[in-house]
């Protein structure tokens, strides 16, 4: 079925995108601190993260949500 194939390709691309993002996030060493860098029209703006705002578990929660998203997409892909 062409629709299933197209949906499978779309899901596979999303899964790979999230896995690549997870790998980049894990290797960024952001867990040791740092800043977010926003880029807009070739302009960069560094913004430090405030732990009292984002909480101690922000990075852990982000990784958990990322893993959950990957698992959800993978389950949908496997069911096709």
Buried (B, 14 or more C-beta within 10 A) or exposed (E): EEEEEEBBEEBBEBBEEBBEEBEEBEEEEBEEEEEEEEEEEEEEEEEEEEEEEEEEEEBEEBBEEBEEBBEEBBEBBEEE
